[in-house]
Amino acid sequence: MSKEFLEILEIARENMRKNPSLQGRPVTDVAIQYLRGLQDEVAEVTAEILPENSVYLEDELADIVWDYACVLAQLELHGYVDSAEGVIAHGLAKYTERAPAFLEASEDMWEEVKASQKEKLRQRHEEKYGEWVTTNSRKK
């Protein structure tokens, strides 16, 4: 992970721990606030994708990084994810495995990789939490 992203993540973690406007609010409300911020920033990035506009485009892209780091930090702080670094590591493994299908533009390979990944996720979930029921609720 880049040094700069880790530094932003640390600032986001401190924000989640100490920001008075976030304290005492439900975990999901805070996460949703930053997810909505991501949606807003995507619209702003879209408007800035113009020739000779890198200064403003990079500024808006940085806002996406901030909101994403805040979502990760909030979910990590409250145990919804094991760690932000783990999420990034999972993403790296996931897309490293998918890359050959992208590069070959192979729909069959894409479907095979996705099916294999879905099965691995199911197994990992069962190992950690128990059997996953199709209604998205765990067996008690």
N, C-alpha and C positions, 0 to 999 in steps of 0.2 A: 504494500500500500504506500502511496506517495507520502512523503514527509508533510507536505502541505495539507493533504486531506486529513491526515492524523491530527494535525494542529487544529484544523477547523472542527473536527470531531471532538477534540478535548474542550474547545470553547462551547460547543453545543452541549456537551455533557455538563459543564459547569452551569450553563443556562438552565438546563432541566433541573438541576439540583438546587439552584439558588434564586432563580427569577421569581420575585414575589407574586407576579401576576399568574404564574403557573401553579403555585403551591396550593394544595388542597383540592385541585380540580381533578375530576376523573381522568384516569390514564387515557382512555379512548378519546375523550374530548380534546385533550392536548394533542394527541397524535393526529386526530382528524383536522384540527386547526392547521397544523403544518402540512398535512396532505392537501388541504384546500389551497394553502399557500403555493404548493407545488403546481396545482392546476392553474392558478393565476399567473405564476411565473412562466409556465409553458406558453400561455397566450402572449406574454410580454416578449419572450424569446422569439416567438414566431414573427412578431411585428418588427423585430430588429434584424432579421435575416435579410440583409441588404448588402450590395457591394460597398466596399470602402466604409464599413460601419463596425469594425471589429471592437472598437472601444466600448460602444454601448451593448453590443452583442455579448461580449465577455462579461460585462457587468451583470446582465440579466442571467447568463448561465451560472455565474457565481451565486446568484440568489437561489437557483435550483439546488446547487450543492449545499448551501446553508439549510434550506428546508429539509432536504433529504437527511443531512447529518442530524438535524433536530428530531426527525421521526425515529431514526436509528437510536439516538441517545435516549429518548423517552421510552421506547419499547425495551431497550436494554436495562435501563434504570429500574424498571418495574418487573423485570423477569419474563417479558413476553418473548424475547429472543435471548439466546445465551450471550451473544456479544455482537457488536457492530462489525468487528473484524471477522467474525464467523459468517455473517451475512455476505460480506464482500468475498471471502474465501469460497463460499458456496457458489456465488455468482461466477467467479473465475472458473471453477470446476465445471459448472453447468454449461457455460458458453464455450469453454475450450472443447468440451465434448461435442457441442453442436456445430462448431466452426467448419468441420469437413462438409457437412450438409449444406451450409451457406455457400462454401467455395465451389462446390460441385453443382449447386442449384438442384439437388436431388430431392424430390418430394418423398420418394420411398425411404431414403436414408433419414430425412427429417422426421418422418413418422416413426421409424424404428428407434431413433435416439430419444424422441419424446416419450414413447411408450416405455422404453427401458428406464428413463429418468423417473417417470411417474411411478413405476413399480418400486424403484429404489426409495423414493420418498415415502411410499406406503409402508415399506418394510421398516424404514428408519422411524417413522411415526409410531408404528406398532411396538417397536423395541423401547421407545421412550415413554409412550402413554398407554399402550394397550390397543386392542382392536379398534379400528375405525369403522363406524357404522355408516351406511350410505346416506343417512339423514344428517351427517356431519356432527353426530353426537357420539361420545364414547360409551361403550358398554360399562355399566356400573358393576 
